[in-house]
Amino acid sequence: MQADAIWQGGGIATMVPELGRYGAIEDGAVATGNGRIVWVGRRTDLPAALIGPATIHHDIDRGWLTPGLIDCHTHLVFAGDRSAEFEARLGGISYQDAAKSGRGILSTMAATRAATEAELIAIAGPRLQRLLADGVTTVEIKSGYGLSLSDELKMLRAARALGAAHGVRVRTTLLAAHAVPPEFAGRPDAYIDHIVNEILPAAASAGLADAVDAFAETIAFSPAQVSRVFNAARALGLPVKLHADQLADGNGAALAASHHALSADHLEYTSPAGVRAMAAAATVAVLLPGAYATVGATQPPPVASFRAHNVPMAVATDANPGSSPLLSLLTAMNLACCLFRLTPEEALAGVTRHAAAALGLADEIGTIAVGRAADLVVWPVNHPRELAYWMGALVPTSINISNQNYTAPHR
């Protein structure tokens, strides 16, 4: 077959581990057709039969081509503002105390419930555009600020609409088990009943959720309550993931692993036993340095233990109004290196190959390999390590999402 497009004239960071560091091909070429990668290798080995009169040629211009970046943990859809809470935390109030005082998630819930679906789409659009400017081609967006049947579904519909409007792949995650809403105050088990019996089946029936998440902490839900949600989700054919061990070791990593979760996220207080459980279950560790920095945490995730047990480490922005007002995945990469001591190669794998696994999309995106989606980004750099080095300062030369060319938005 003849290729629709060919990229050449620079390096290819395929992120395929068998090819060595960064999966690098120094003078490479990539051919695509029908939105898929059909050939990748050294430029000098490019088959002449792939080139036809209609083939579009893209010059990497001595830069580097990478897979499209993947932000695998965000809360982009919400209304309201929590900068006053940020200011209060700088004055000494803790994240836990803010949540208990009714600031926290419940304040965002009130604003999100008051907003229409159209308003949520309009509010979140610029946030999504900012991520796209960093070379992001796939975004996970959670619900969790509606905390009622109608408002959780409203958030999921808004997230799906954002993907369609901005030409980006969006994966939606139902996070109804994020906090107990006021109408269920003092009755968390009754709210879990509502999630299991009403919210989850409705989201699944409407095809609005790609996965189900929960917040397992002393200020949120217990392991038993989370297990009820996860058992119901898996019965409906939905994979699960978990906010785990962010504020204390609540055995969250092991809980996630016991349900064969795609990922466990945060993980600052995860125990050695939790790491071993994740390794055995092939559960991805999603590291969220934006939240770590914003809440003033002091105990980093057990990165060395994850390495020792071959637990894949993804990196995400955790973009949200309360604990991580971060809209740059490149900055998240830098923070993961500086705060958690990831290498630049680990950080790039964390927003490509491992982020894809955290979304259950490892066979679709995250590497430059034959058969994968043609989500590609050209960077004006001399080496792929620069993506983690510059603190969110790089602007892609071009972005291609499933063979559709996009001009990278200017900052």
C-alpha positions as CSV (number, residue, x, y, z in Angstrom):
1,M,0.0,0.0,0.0
2,Q,1.0,3.6,-0.4
3,A,1.2,5.7,2.7
4,D,-1.0,8.7,3.3
5,A,1.8,10.6,5.0
6,I,5.5,10.1,5.9
7,W,7.5,11.8,8.7
8,Q,11.3,12.0,8.3
9,G,14.2,14.3,8.7
10,G,14.9,13.8,12.4
11,G,14.8,11.4,15.4
12,I,12.0,9.1,16.3
13,A,11.4,8.5,20.0
14,T,9.2,5.4,19.5
15,M,9.1,4.6,23.3
16,V,9.2,0.9,22.4
17,P,11.4,-0.4,25.2
18,E,13.0,-3.2,23.1
19,L,14.7,-0.5,21.0
20,G,16.7,0.9,23.9
21,R,16.6,4.3,25.5
22,Y,13.6,6.3,24.4
23,G,13.1,3.6,21.7
24,A,15.2,6.0,19.7
25,I,15.8,5.9,16.0
26,E,18.3,8.7,15.3
27,D,17.5,9.2,11.6
28,G,14.1,7.6,11.3
29,A,10.9,7.7,9.3
30,V,7.3,6.9,10.1
31,A,4.6,6.1,7.5
32,T,0.9,6.3,8.2
33,G,-2.2,5.3,6.4
34,N,-5.9,5.5,7.4
35,G,-5.0,6.9,10.7
36,R,-2.6,4.1,11.6
37,I,1.2,3.7,11.6
38,V,2.0,1.3,8.8
39,W,5.8,1.5,8.9
40,V,8.6,2.8,11.2
41,G,12.3,2.4,11.0
42,R,15.5,4.0,9.7
43,R,15.0,6.6,7.0
44,T,17.4,4.8,4.7
45,D,15.3,1.6,5.0
46,L,12.0,3.3,4.0
47,P,10.3,1.1,1.3
48,A,9.9,3.0,-2.0
49,A,6.6,1.3,-2.5
50,L,5.1,3.3,0.4
51,I,5.6,6.6,-1.5
52,G,2.9,7.6,-4.0
53,P,1.9,10.8,-5.7
54,A,-0.7,11.5,-3.0
55,T,1.7,10.9,-0.1
56,I,2.1,13.9,2.2
57,H,5.7,14.5,3.4
58,H,6.3,16.0,6.8
59,D,9.8,17.3,7.6
60,I,10.8,16.8,11.3
61,D,13.5,19.4,10.6
62,R,16.2,17.8,12.7
63,G,13.8,17.7,15.7
64,W,12.2,14.6,17.3
65,L,9.0,12.8,16.8
66,T,7.2,11.3,19.8
67,P,3.9,9.6,20.4
68,G,1.1,12.0,21.2
69,L,1.2,12.7,24.9
70,I,-1.5,11.2,27.2
71,D,-2.8,12.9,30.3
72,C,-4.3,9.9,32.1
73,H,-5.7,11.6,35.2
74,T,-7.6,14.9,35.1
75,H,-10.7,16.5,36.5
76,L,-11.1,19.1,33.8
77,V,-14.9,19.5,33.9
78,F,-16.0,21.6,36.8
79,A,-17.4,25.0,37.7
80,G,-16.4,27.5,40.4
81,D,-13.1,28.6,41.9
82,R,-11.1,27.5,44.8
83,S,-8.2,30.0,44.9
84,A,-9.4,31.2,48.3
85,E,-8.9,27.6,49.6
86,F,-5.4,27.6,48.1
87,E,-4.7,30.9,49.9
88,A,-6.0,29.4,53.2
89,R,-3.8,26.4,52.9
90,L,-0.8,28.6,52.5
91,G,-1.9,30.2,55.7
92,G,-1.8,26.9,57.5
93,I,-5.1,25.0,56.9
94,S,-4.6,21.4,55.8
95,Y,-6.2,19.8,52.7
96,Q,-8.1,17.5,55.1
97,D,-9.4,20.3,57.3
98,A,-10.5,22.2,54.2
99,A,-12.5,19.2,53.1
100,K,-14.1,18.7,56.6
101,S,-15.0,22.4,56.7
102,G,-17.1,22.2,53.6
103,R,-14.6,23.9,51.3
104,G,-13.0,21.2,49.3
105,I,-14.9,19.0,46.9
106,L,-18.3,20.0,48.1
107,S,-17.8,23.6,47.2
108,T,-16.9,22.6,43.7
109,M,-20.0,20.3,43.7
110,A,-22.3,23.2,44.5
111,A,-20.9,25.3,41.6
112,T,-20.9,22.3,39.2
113,R,-24.5,21.4,40.0
114,A,-25.6,25.0,39.3
115,A,-23.9,25.0,35.9
116,T,-25.6,23.7,32.8
117,E,-24.0,21.2,30.5
118,A,-23.3,23.8,27.9
119,E,-21.7,26.1,30.5
120,L,-19.4,23.2,31.7
121,I,-18.3,22.6,28.2
122,A,-17.6,26.3,27.6
123,I,-15.7,26.6,30.9
124,A,-13.6,23.5,30.4
125,G,-12.7,24.2,26.8
126,P,-9.8,26.6,27.4
127,R,-8.4,24.1,30.0
128,L,-8.4,21.4,27.4
129,Q,-6.8,23.7,24.8
130,R,-4.0,24.4,27.2
131,L,-3.3,20.7,27.5
132,L,-3.4,20.3,23.7
133,A,-0.7,23.0,23.5
134,D,1.6,20.7,25.3
135,G,1.3,18.0,22.7
136,V,-1.4,16.1,24.4
137,T,-3.6,14.0,22.1
138,T,-5.5,11.8,24.7
139,V,-7.1,13.0,27.9
140,E,-8.9,11.2,30.7
141,I,-11.6,13.3,32.3
142,K,-13.3,12.2,35.5
143,S,-16.7,13.1,36.9
144,G,-17.0,13.4,40.7
145,Y,-18.2,17.0,41.2
146,G,-21.9,16.2,40.6
147,L,-22.4,13.5,43.2
148,S,-26.0,12.9,42.0
149,L,-27.4,10.8,39.2
150,S,-28.3,13.8,36.9
151,D,-25.1,15.8,37.6
152,E,-22.7,12.9,37.3
153,L,-24.2,12.1,33.9
154,K,-24.1,15.8,32.9
155,M,-20.4,15.9,33.6
156,L,-19.7,12.8,31.6
157,R,-21.7,14.1,28.6
158,A,-19.8,17.4,28.8
159,A,-16.5,15.5,28.8
160,R,-17.4,13.5,25.7
161,A,-18.6,16.7,24.0
162,L,-15.3,18.4,24.7
163,G,-13.4,15.6,22.9
164,A,-15.6,15.9,19.9
165,A,-15.4,19.7,19.8
166,H,-11.6,19.8,20.1
167,G,-10.7,16.8,18.0
168,V,-8.9,15.0,20.9
169,R,-9.4,11.5,22.2
170,V,-11.2,11.7,25.6
171,R,-11.7,8.8,28.0
172,T,-14.3,9.3,30.6
173,T,-14.2,8.0,34.2
174,L,-17.1,7.9,36.6
175,L,-15.9,9.1,40.0
176,A,-19.2,9.3,41.8
177,A,-17.5,7.8,44.9
178,H,-15.5,11.1,45.3
179,A,-17.2,12.5,48.4
180,V,-20.5,12.1,50.3
181,P,-23.0,14.8,49.1
182,P,-25.0,16.9,51.6
183,E,-28.2,15.0,51.0
184,F,-26.5,11.8,52.2
185,A,-24.6,13.5,55.1
186,G,-23.8,10.9,57.8
187,R,-25.1,8.1,55.5
188,P,-22.1,7.1,53.3
189,D,-23.4,3.6,52.9
190,A,-26.7,4.9,51.6
191,Y,-24.8,7.0,49.1
192,I,-22.8,3.9,48.0
193,D,-26.2,2.2,47.5
194,H,-27.2,5.1,45.3
195,I,-24.0,4.8,43.2
196,V,-24.3,1.0,42.9
197,N,-28.0,0.8,42.2
198,E,-28.6,4.0,40.2
199,I,-25.6,6.1,39.0
200,L,-23.4,3.2,37.8
201,P,-26.1,1.4,35.8
202,A,-27.3,4.6,34.2
203,A,-23.8,5.6,33.2
204,A,-23.1,2.2,31.8
205,S,-26.4,2.0,30.0
206,A,-25.8,5.3,28.3
207,G,-22.3,4.3,27.3
208,L,-20.9,7.4,29.1
209,A,-18.1,5.8,31.2
210,D,-15.0,4.1,30.1
211,A,-13.9,3.3,33.6
212,V,-14.9,3.7,37.3
213,D,-12.8,5.4,40.0
214,A,-13.2,6.0,43.7
215,F,-11.4,8.0,46.5
216,A,-10.2,5.7,49.2
217,E,-9.2,7.8,52.2
218,T,-10.4,8.5,55.8
219,I,-12.0,11.7,54.5
220,A,-13.7,9.8,51.7
221,F,-14.6,6.1,51.4
222,S,-13.6,2.9,53.2
223,P,-12.1,-0.2,51.5
224,A,-15.4,-2.0,52.0
225,Q,-17.4,0.8,50.4
226,V,-14.9,1.0,47.5
227,S,-15.1,-2.7,46.9
228,R,-18.9,-2.5,46.6
229,V,-18.5,0.1,43.9
230,F,-15.8,-1.8,42.1
231,N,-17.7,-5.1,42.2
232,A,-20.7,-3.4,40.6
233,A,-18.5,-1.7,38.0
234,R,-16.8,-4.9,37.0
235,A,-20.1,-6.7,36.8
236,L,-21.1,-4.1,34.2
237,G,-17.9,-4.7,32.3
238,L,-16.2,-1.5,33.3
239,P,-12.5,-1.4,34.4
240,V,-11.6,0.3,37.7
241,K,-8.9,2.6,39.0
242,L,-8.4,4.2,42.5
243,H,-7.2,7.4,44.2
244,A,-5.1,5.5,46.8
245,D,-2.8,6.2,49.7
246,Q,-2.5,10.0,49.1
247,L,-2.9,11.1,52.6
248,A,-2.1,8.0,54.6
249,D,-1.4,4.3,54.0
250,G,-5.0,3.0,53.8
251,N,-3.9,-0.2,52.0
252,G,-5.3,1.5,48.8
253,A,-2.7,0.1,46.4
254,A,-3.4,-3.5,47.5
255,L,-7.1,-2.8,47.3
256,A,-6.8,-1.6,43.7
257,A,-4.7,-4.5,42.8
258,S,-7.2,-7.0,44.3
259,H,-9.7,-5.7,41.8
260,H,-7.2,-5.8,39.0
261,A,-7.4,-2.1,38.6
262,L,-5.9,-0.4,35.6
263,S,-4.2,2.1,37.9
264,A,-3.7,3.3,41.4
265,D,-3.1,7.0,41.6
266,H,-1.2,9.3,44.0
267,L,0.4,6.6,46.2
268,E,2.5,8.8,48.5
269,Y,2.0,6.4,51.4
270,T,1.9,3.1,49.6
271,S,3.5,0.3,51.6
272,P,6.0,-2.3,50.3
273,A,3.1,-4.8,50.4
274,G,1.0,-2.5,48.2
275,V,3.8,-2.2,45.7
276,R,4.2,-6.0,45.5
277,A,0.4,-6.3,45.0
278,M,0.4,-3.8,42.2
279,A,3.3,-5.6,40.5
280,A,1.5,-8.9,40.7
281,A,-1.7,-7.4,39.2
282,A,0.1,-5.3,36.5
283,T,-1.6,-2.2,38.0
284,V,0.0,1.0,36.8
285,A,1.2,3.6,39.4
286,V,0.0,7.0,38.3
287,L,2.2,9.7,39.9
288,L,0.7,13.2,40.4
289,P,3.4,15.7,41.3
290,G,1.1,18.7,40.8
291,A,-1.0,17.6,43.7
292,Y,2.0,16.7,45.8
293,A,3.4,20.2,45.3
294,T,0.2,22.1,45.7
295,V,-0.9,20.5,49.0
296,G,2.6,20.8,50.4
297,A,3.2,17.1,50.8
298,T,6.5,15.9,52.1
299,Q,6.4,12.1,51.6
300,P,7.0,11.2,47.9
301,P,5.7,8.0,46.3
302,P,8.0,4.9,46.7
303,V,9.5,5.4,43.2
304,A,12.6,3.2,43.9
305,S,10.3,0.4,45.1
306,F,8.2,0.7,41.9
307,R,11.3,0.5,39.9
308,A,12.6,-2.6,41.8
309,H,9.3,-4.4,41.3
310,N,8.8,-3.3,37.6
311,V,5.6,-1.4,38.4
312,P,5.0,0.9,35.4
313,M,4.9,4.6,36.4
314,A,2.6,7.0,34.6
315,V,2.6,10.8,35.1
316,A,-0.4,13.0,34.9
317,T,-1.5,16.6,35.7
318,D,-4.4,15.7,38.0
319,A,-5.8,19.0,36.8
320,N,-8.4,19.9,39.3
321,P,-9.6,23.0,41.2
322,G,-8.6,22.0,44.7
323,S,-5.3,20.2,44.8
324,S,-3.7,20.5,41.4
325,P,-4.5,23.6,39.3
326,L,-2.0,22.4,36.7
327,L,-2.7,22.5,33.0
328,S,0.7,21.6,31.6
329,L,1.7,17.9,31.2
330,L,5.2,19.0,30.3
331,T,5.4,20.8,33.6
332,A,4.1,17.6,35.3
333,M,7.0,15.7,33.7
334,N,9.5,18.2,35.1
335,L,8.0,18.1,38.6
336,A,8.0,14.3,38.5
337,C,11.8,14.4,37.8
338,C,12.6,17.1,40.3
339,L,10.2,16.0,43.2
340,F,10.1,12.3,42.7
341,R,13.5,11.8,41.0
342,L,12.2,10.1,37.8
343,T,14.6,10.2,34.9
344,P,13.6,12.2,31.8
345,E,13.1,8.9,30.0
346,E,10.8,7.6,32.8
347,A,8.9,10.8,32.7
348,L,8.3,10.5,28.9
349,A,7.4,6.9,29.2
350,G,5.0,8.0,31.9
351,V,3.1,10.3,29.6
352,T,3.1,7.9,26.6
353,R,3.5,4.1,27.0
354,H,2.6,3.8,30.7
355,A,-0.2,6.4,30.5
356,A,-1.7,4.4,27.7
357,A,-1.7,1.3,29.9
358,A,-3.3,3.3,32.7
359,L,-6.3,3.9,30.4
360,G,-6.4,0.3,29.0
361,L,-5.2,1.6,25.6
362,A,-1.7,0.1,25.4
363,D,-2.5,-1.6,22.1
364,E,-3.8,1.7,20.6
365,I,-1.6,4.6,21.6
366,G,1.5,5.5,23.6
367,T,4.2,4.1,21.3
368,I,5.2,4.6,17.7
369,A,4.7,1.1,16.3
370,V,3.0,-0.6,13.4
371,G,-0.7,-0.8,14.0
372,R,-0.9,2.0,16.6
373,A,-3.0,5.1,16.1
374,A,-1.1,7.8,14.2
375,D,-1.0,10.2,17.2
376,L,2.3,12.0,16.6
377,V,4.0,15.1,17.8
378,V,7.0,16.9,16.3
379,W,9.2,18.7,18.8
380,P,11.9,21.4,18.0
381,V,14.5,19.7,20.3
382,N,17.9,18.1,20.0
383,H,17.1,15.3,22.3
384,P,13.8,13.9,23.8
385,R,15.1,14.5,27.4
386,E,14.4,18.2,26.7
387,L,10.7,17.6,27.1
388,A,11.2,17.1,30.8
389,Y,14.0,19.6,31.2
390,W,12.2,22.7,30.0
391,M,9.5,23.6,32.6
392,G,6.5,23.6,30.3
393,A,8.2,26.0,27.9
394,L,8.3,23.9,24.7
395,V,5.8,24.3,21.9
396,P,5.3,21.4,19.5
397,T,6.1,22.1,15.8
398,S,3.1,20.1,14.8
399,I,0.5,17.7,16.2
400,N,-1.1,14.9,14.3
401,I,-4.1,13.1,15.9
402,S,-5.2,9.9,14.0
403,N,-3.9,11.3,10.7
404,Q,-5.6,14.6,11.1
405,N,-3.2,17.5,11.1
406,Y,-3.6,20.2,13.8
407,T,-1.6,23.4,14.3
408,A,-0.3,23.5,17.8
409,P,-2.1,26.2,19.8
410,H,0.1,29.1,20.8
411,R,0.5,29.9,24.4
